[in-house]
Amino acid sequence: MDTVSVLVRRLENYPADWPLPAYATPGAAAVDLRNAGPTILLPPLGRQLIPTGLAIALPPGTEAQIRPRSGLALQRGIGIVNTPCTIDSDYRGEIRIPLINFDREPQEIAHGERIAQLLVAPLVRLRWEPVAELPSSERGTAGFGSTGS
């Protein structure tokens, strides 16, 4: 498995006694990010940008993706408004997570609570090749739901 070095800066709101995010198991694809802001109450369908207290510098040719935590989604209806969020390699600001509460009840997001996952992925650049027609495929132009349930 390849590794990549990511420069990380702990911001003022990142508690000194918190370790940096780490993989929970050897097979984990992402690290958990925490709420480095105050505890908040997210009303039903409420959205809020949650600070993580971290800023990163990714190597060129990579991106970071922010994804919801499955436990928060299933147990409490907490998701991320635009998922996956993309962090470009040239962004240097604080990583902040746009959480949304899909539950019928208000949800408390505690200071220090794990709120999202971050993974780093390699990028490829596309090069458009205009053509008069696309090659045929088994699926063709069939749209949403056309491959079954």
C-alpha positions in Angstrom: 0.0 0.0 0.0 1.4 3.4 -0.9 1.7 6.3 1.5 1.7 10.0 0.9 3.0 12.7 3.2 0.5 15.4 4.0 1.6 18.6 5.7 -0.8 19.4 8.6 -1.2 22.5 10.7 -3.0 22.5 14.0 -5.0 25.7 14.3 -5.7 27.6 17.5 -9.0 25.8 18.0 -7.4 22.3 17.8 -6.9 21.2 21.4 -3.3 20.5 22.3 -4.2 17.2 23.9 -5.8 15.8 20.8 -3.7 13.5 18.7 -3.7 14.0 14.9 -6.4 12.0 13.1 -5.3 8.4 12.6 -6.6 5.2 11.0 -8.7 3.2 13.4 -7.8 -0.2 11.9 -5.1 -1.4 9.5 -7.9 -1.8 6.8 -9.4 1.7 7.3 -9.6 3.8 4.2 -10.0 7.2 6.0 -9.2 9.0 9.2 -11.9 10.5 11.4 -12.2 14.3 11.9 -13.6 15.9 15.0 -15.7 18.9 15.9 -13.1 21.4 17.1 -15.7 24.0 17.7 -18.2 24.4 20.6 -21.0 21.9 21.1 -24.0 22.8 18.8 -27.6 21.8 18.5 -28.5 21.0 14.9 -32.3 21.4 14.4 -34.1 19.0 11.9 -32.9 19.8 8.4 -30.5 22.4 9.9 -27.1 22.8 8.4 -23.9 24.1 9.9 -20.3 24.4 8.9 -18.3 22.6 11.7 -14.6 23.5 12.2 -12.0 20.7 12.5 -9.1 22.9 13.7 -6.9 21.5 10.9 -5.4 22.9 7.7 -3.5 20.7 5.3 -1.2 21.0 2.2 -1.7 18.0 -0.1 0.9 17.0 -2.6 0.1 17.9 -6.2 -1.8 15.2 -8.0 -4.0 14.4 -5.0 -7.2 15.5 -3.4 -8.8 14.9 0.0 -12.4 13.7 0.1 -14.6 14.3 3.1 -17.3 11.7 3.7 -20.0 11.1 6.3 -19.5 8.7 9.1 -21.8 5.7 8.7 -22.7 5.5 12.4 -23.8 9.1 12.5 -25.9 8.7 9.4 -27.6 5.5 10.5 -28.1 6.1 14.2 -28.7 9.9 14.2 -29.5 11.0 10.6 -26.4 13.2 10.4 -25.0 13.7 6.9 -22.9 16.0 4.9 -24.6 18.5 2.6 -22.3 18.0 -0.4 -20.7 14.6 -0.2 -18.1 13.8 -0.9 -16.6 17.2 -0.2 -13.4 17.8 -2.2 -10.4 19.5 -0.8 -8.0 20.6 -3.6 -4.3 20.4 -3.3 -3.9 24.2 -3.4 -6.4 24.9 -0.5 -4.7 26.0 2.7 -7.7 27.1 4.9 -9.3 25.2 7.8 -11.1 22.0 6.9 -14.7 22.6 7.8 -17.5 20.1 7.4 -21.1 21.1 6.2 -23.2 18.9 8.4 -27.0 18.4 8.0 -29.5 16.8 10.3 -31.9 14.6 8.4 -33.5 13.4 11.6 -36.9 14.5 13.0 -35.3 15.5 16.3 -32.6 18.1 17.0 -29.1 16.5 17.2 -26.3 17.7 19.5 -22.9 17.7 17.9 -20.5 17.7 20.9 -17.0 19.3 21.0 -14.6 16.6 20.1 -17.2 14.3 18.5 -16.0 12.5 15.4 -18.1 14.0 12.6 -16.6 13.0 9.2 -14.0 10.9 7.5 -11.1 12.2 5.4 -9.3 10.2 2.7 -6.6 11.1 0.2 -7.0 10.0 -3.4 -4.8 10.3 -6.5 -6.1 12.4 -9.4 -6.1 12.0 -13.1 -6.6 14.9 -15.5 -9.1 14.6 -18.3 -8.4 15.6 -21.9 -11.6 16.2 -24.0 -11.6 14.4 -27.3 -14.6 15.8 -29.3 -16.2 13.1 -31.6 -19.2 13.0 -33.9 -20.5 9.8 -32.2 -19.7 7.8 -29.1 -18.9 4.1 -29.3 -21.8 1.9 -28.6 -22.2 0.0 -25.3 -24.5 -2.6 -23.9 -26.3 0.0 -21.8 -26.5 2.7 -24.4 -28.5 5.8 -23.4 -30.6 4.2 -20.8 -30.7 6.4 -17.7 -31.4 6.2 -14.0 -32.6 2.9 -12.8 -32.0 1.2 -16.1 -29.6 -1.4 -14.7 -32.1 -2.7 -12.1 -32.8 -1.9 -8.5 
